[in-house]
Amino acid sequence: MPGVFRRLRSDLIQRERVLKYLLYAVGEVVLIVIGILLALQMDELRERRGDAEREREALSLLHDDLTRDVTEFDRHKRQRTESAVPYLRAILDGEWDGIPLDSLPLKGTPYFNFQPHNSAYQGLKSSGTLSLIQSDSLRDEVIQYYEWEYISLSDWSSWHKNFVTNTLEPYMFNELAMGPDELVTDLDHLKVQLEGRRLRSLLGTQIGSMTRLDEQVEEAREHAVRTIAHIDRVLVESK
């Protein structure tokens, strides 16, 4: 009988050791799994933080480009449209008293030389990272601005520049007597020309082109201002 009890005791001890080992092994596996899950979670958290930081950087660059566009649009309207169009209308209406009629070659030939500020957008587009902009509505605003407003502005700007440099300016330089300062020296001859169809047609085209271009510039400006405000809100919310 003592031998039986010893064997039973030995078996129980052995089983207890096996059970402890199994529990230890299971605990090790659980700890390893927990560690892996925590590591993956930390990696995902770091990745999200990295994406958020890259989004803020991208939005800041877009903000800067859009702000430069707005400044350029305002300068165009102030220096060209607001001064040139009323001047040309007065000339066509025969209201020549009190205006510098001799300045027609200078004041009557401005054009909008569109200079795009889109390096941030082109960088996101070419690298396929526009998805960094988490807000669907903001991303759509940005894409529409650069893919629609920019194309329209570029087309109008190119056409208008071509009209001024290849048609309007050559006419004035060939048909009007001008000094080295590009001011008209023979005002009587200019007035005769202003009674004719050719010059009036050219000036009318210039007025119409500048008016239409000004509408396009204003539309783009409003879009840029809205997008800047949207970017500001997103940047504030992401802090």
C-alpha positions in Angstrom: 0.0 0.0 0.0 2.7 2.5 0.8 4.1 2.0 -2.8 0.6 2.7 -4.3 0.3 6.0 -2.3 3.8 7.0 -3.4 2.9 6.4 -7.1 -0.3 8.3 -6.7 1.5 11.2 -5.0 4.1 11.1 -7.7 1.5 11.1 -10.5 -0.3 14.0 -8.8 2.9 16.0 -8.5 3.8 15.3 -12.2 0.3 16.3 -13.3 0.5 19.5 -11.2 3.8 20.3 -12.9 2.4 19.7 -16.4 -0.6 21.9 -15.5 1.6 24.6 -14.2 3.7 24.4 -17.4 0.7 24.5 -19.6 -0.7 27.5 -17.7 2.7 29.2 -17.9 2.9 28.5 -21.6 -0.6 29.8 -22.2 0.3 32.9 -20.2 3.4 33.4 -22.3 1.3 33.1 -25.5 -1.3 35.5 -24.2 1.4 38.0 -23.2 3.0 37.7 -26.7 -0.4 38.2 -28.4 -1.1 41.2 -26.2 2.3 42.7 -27.0 1.8 42.2 -30.7 -1.7 43.8 -30.5 -0.3 46.8 -28.5 2.6 47.2 -31.0 0.2 47.2 -33.9 -2.1 49.6 -32.1 0.9 51.9 -31.4 2.0 51.7 -35.0 -1.5 52.5 -36.2 -1.6 55.4 -33.8 1.8 56.7 -35.0 0.7 56.3 -38.6 -2.5 58.3 -37.9 -0.6 61.0 -36.1 1.9 61.1 -39.0 -0.9 61.3 -41.6 -2.6 64.1 -39.5 0.7 66.0 -39.4 1.2 65.6 -43.2 -2.3 66.7 -43.7 -1.7 69.9 -41.7 1.5 70.6 -43.6 -0.3 70.0 -47.0 -3.2 72.3 -46.0 -0.8 75.0 -44.8 1.0 74.9 -48.2 -2.3 75.0 -50.0 -3.4 77.9 -47.8 -0.3 79.9 -48.8 -0.8 79.2 -52.5 -4.4 80.3 -52.3 -3.6 83.4 -50.4 -1.0 84.4 -53.1 -3.7 83.8 -55.7 -6.2 86.1 -53.9 -3.4 88.8 -53.7 -2.8 88.5 -57.5 -6.5 88.7 -58.3 -6.9 91.8 -56.2 -3.9 93.4 -57.8 -5.3 92.6 -61.3 -8.6 94.2 -60.5 -7.1 97.2 -58.8 -4.4 98.0 -61.4 -6.1 96.9 -64.6 -9.9 96.4 -64.6 -10.9 99.3 -62.3 -8.7 101.8 -64.2 -8.6 100.5 -67.8 -12.3 99.7 -68.4 -13.8 103.1 -67.3 -11.0 104.8 -69.2 -11.8 102.9 -72.4 -15.6 103.4 -72.0 -15.0 107.1 -71.7 -13.0 107.1 -74.9 -15.6 105.2 -76.9 -18.3 107.4 -75.5 -16.4 110.5 -76.7 -15.9 111.9 -73.2 -12.4 113.0 -74.0 -12.2 116.1 -71.8 -10.3 115.6 -68.6 -8.8 112.2 -69.5 -5.2 111.5 -70.8 -6.2 110.6 -74.3 -2.5 110.4 -75.3 -2.1 107.5 -72.8 -4.3 105.1 -74.9 -1.4 102.8 -75.9 -0.5 102.4 -72.3 -3.8 102.5 -70.4 -5.8 100.6 -73.1 -3.7 97.5 -73.5 -3.4 95.7 -70.1 -4.0 92.0 -70.0 -4.1 89.5 -67.2 -0.9 87.4 -67.3 -2.1 84.5 -65.2 0.7 83.2 -62.9 -0.5 80.0 -61.2 0.5 79.3 -57.6 -0.3 75.6 -57.5 2.9 73.8 -56.4 1.3 72.4 -53.3 -1.6 70.9 -55.2 0.6 69.6 -58.0 2.7 67.9 -55.4 -0.2 66.2 -53.8 -1.7 65.2 -57.2 1.5 63.8 -58.7 2.3 61.8 -55.5 -1.2 60.5 -55.3 -1.6 61.8 -51.7 -4.7 64.0 -52.2 -6.4 61.5 -49.8 -4.3 63.1 -47.0 -7.1 65.7 -46.9 -9.6 63.8 -44.7 -12.5 66.1 -45.3 -14.3 65.0 -48.5 -15.9 68.4 -49.0 -12.6 70.3 -48.6 -10.9 67.9 -50.9 -13.6 68.4 -53.5 -13.3 72.2 -53.1 -9.5 72.1 -53.7 -9.8 69.8 -56.7 -12.6 71.9 -58.3 -10.6 75.1 -57.8 -7.4 73.8 -59.4 -9.0 71.6 -62.1 -11.8 74.1 -63.1 -11.0 77.6 -62.0 -7.4 77.4 -63.0 -8.2 75.9 -66.4 -10.7 78.6 -67.1 -8.4 81.4 -66.0 -5.5 80.0 -68.0 -7.6 79.7 -71.1 -9.0 83.3 -70.8 -5.6 84.7 -69.9 -3.9 83.0 -72.8 -6.5 84.2 -75.3 -6.5 87.8 -73.9 -2.8 88.1 -73.9 -2.7 86.8 -77.5 -5.4 89.4 -78.6 -3.5 92.3 -76.9 0.0 91.5 -78.0 -0.8 90.2 -81.5 -3.8 92.5 -82.5 -4.4 95.5 -80.3 -0.9 96.6 -79.6 0.4 96.2 -83.2 -2.5 98.2 -84.5 -1.8 101.1 -82.1 2.0 101.0 -82.8 1.4 100.9 -86.5 -1.5 103.4 -86.9 -0.9 105.9 -84.1 1.9 108.4 -84.0 3.8 107.9 -80.7 6.9 109.2 -79.1 9.6 107.1 -77.3 7.5 107.2 -74.1 4.6 105.4 -76.0 2.3 108.4 -75.6 0.3 109.6 -78.7 1.8 112.7 -80.2 -0.9 113.4 -82.8 -4.2 113.6 -80.9 -6.1 114.9 -84.0 -5.1 111.8 -85.9 -6.1 109.7 -82.9 -9.5 111.3 -82.8 -10.1 110.6 -86.4 -9.1 106.9 -85.8 -11.6 106.8 -82.9 -14.4 107.7 -85.3 -13.5 104.8 -87.5 -14.8 101.2 -87.2 -11.5 99.4 -86.8 -10.2 101.1 -83.6 -13.6 101.2 -82.0 -14.1 97.5 -82.7 -10.7 96.7 -81.1 -11.4 98.8 -78.0 -14.9 97.3 -77.7 -13.3 93.8 -77.8 -10.8 94.9 -75.2 -13.6 96.2 -72.9 -15.6 93.0 -73.4 -12.6 90.7 -72.8 -11.5 92.5 -69.7 -15.1 92.5 -68.3 -15.5 88.8 -69.0 -12.0 88.1 -67.6 -12.8 90.1 -64.5 -15.9 88.0 -63.9 -13.8 84.9 -64.2 -11.2 86.3 -61.8 -13.8 87.3 -59.3 -15.4 83.8 -59.4 -12.0 82.2 -58.8 -11.3 84.7 -56.0 -14.5 83.8 -54.2 -13.7 80.1 -54.6 -10.2 80.7 -53.2 -11.5 82.7 -50.3 -14.1 80.0 -49.4 -11.4 77.3 -49.6 -9.0 79.3 -47.4 -11.8 79.7 -44.8 -12.5 76.0 -45.0 -8.8 75.1 -44.5 -8.7 77.5 -41.5 -11.6 75.6 -39.9 -10.0 72.2 -40.5 -6.7 73.4 -39.1 -8.3 74.8 -35.9 -10.3 71.6 -35.4 -7.2 69.4 -35.8 -5.3 71.1 -33.0 
